[in-house]
Amino acid sequence: MGATLVANNVVYGTVRFADRSPREREFSSLELAFVDLLVGGTQGILERREHQQELEGQNERLGEFASVVSHDLRNPLTVADGYLEVARESGEDAHFEKIATAHDRMGSLIEDVLALTRQGKAVGDVRPVSLSNIAEAAWNTVETNDAELVTDGELETVEDDASRLEQLFENLFRNALEHGGKSVTVRVGRSERGFFIADEGPGIPEDERESVFEHGHTTSAEGTGLGLSIVATIAEAHGWTVAVSESESDGARFEIEL
């Protein structure tokens, strides 16, 4: 005698009861009820365990999202503060436009994080977007000083969550500026299986290239250790992979494989 074990519409297997010798009579209603009770209890345990794991995952994501908010909102806020000070002195409209862009970016980040916490999804609205446009938009929300962004040729259009991809670029740009200096050149281009972001900074030692994506890893006294972790999380959410190597100018090269 047996019964199928199902929990949350997933079949786990079959619970079977057997004896070494043939049974001479049919199972009684009491025996059948015992089997149903045992299977039902096991199903309940499995469902509660899955629910507990889901709650633990949600709590972990909430902690990560809180870190993302505090980390990524700081950048456009700094940009807005800087242009506000200049705008007070000059009164030029261009500076106010930069402030408005930074504020819009902060609003988008807040909305996205709220959506993530409610839905438990790492990627929102996926649609075709231009990598060139996203890279340029991300560059404009980062305090770049005398740094230069160079795009190698025409970048492809990819299917992704535009806001999350912009967040990925922002963190890689900020990483290049933090380690490469105020006048660093950052290059974005196509690779064989995706795209890359490279700089001419000091680069990343080979024995540290895997650990840089770990939550909290930083080599800077002012760093939070979240930027590259966020990059890896966004890439993973899209089903992509991200790896770091050495650029042509001995700096860091981050390659995203789609």
C-alpha positions, 0 to 999 in steps of 0.5 A, a space after each residue: 500500500 502506498 500514497 503519493 507525497 505532494 507538497 506545494 504542488 511538488 511531487 516528492 515521491 511515494 510513501 509505501 508500506 510493505 510486508 515480507 509475507 503476502 497479506 491475506 486480507 484487504 486494508 481496513 479503513 482504519 489502516 487507510 486512514 492512518 496512511 493518509 494521516 501519516 502522509 498528510 503530516 509529512 506534507 505539512 512538515 515539508 510545506 512548513 520547512 519550505 515556508 521557513 526557507 522562503 522567509 529566511 531568504 526574504 529576510 536575507 534579501 531585505 538586509 541586502 536591499 537595505 545595504 544597496 539603498 544606503 550605498 547607491 543613494 549616496 552617489 547621486 546625493 553627492 552629485 546633487 549636493 555638489 551641483 547645488 553648491 555650484 548652482 548657488 554661485 552661478 545660477 546656470 540652468 545646466 547645474 539645476 538640470 544635473 541636480 534634477 537628474 540625480 534626484 530622479 535617479 534616487 527616486 528610481 532606486 527607491 522605487 526599485 528597491 521597494 518593488 524588490 522587497 515586495 515582490 522578492 524579484 531581482 529583475 523587474 521589467 525586462 526589455 531591449 535597451 541600448 548599452 551605450 545609452 545606459 552607460 552614458 546615463 550611468 556616467 552622468 549620475 557619477 561624480 566623474 571630475 576629470 575622468 573620461 568615458 570612452 565607448 569602443 564602437 557601437 554597443 549592442 542592444 540587450 534584454 534587461 532591466 534598464 534600471 538595474 543595468 544602470 546600477 551595475 554600470 554606476 558601481 563599476 564606474 565608481 570603482 574605477 574612479 575610486 581606485 584609478 583617480 580623478 582623471 582615469 579613462 574608463 572604456 566600455 566595449 563589446 566582448 565575444 560573449 557580452 560587454 566589458 568595462 575597463 580602466 587604466 587604474 592599478 588593477 586587481 591582483 590575481 589572487 584577489 579577483 574572486 574575493 572582490 565580489 564578496 559582500 563587504 570586501 574592500 581595499 579602501 578605507 573609504 569603501 563600503 565593500 558593497 559596490 562589486 557585490 551589487 554588480 555580481 548580484 545584478 548580473 546573477 539576477 539577469 542570468 549573466 556572469 561577471 569576471 575580472 581580469 587585467 585590462 590592456 593598460 594593466 588596470 582592471 577589466 570587468 567582463 559581463 557574459 550574457 
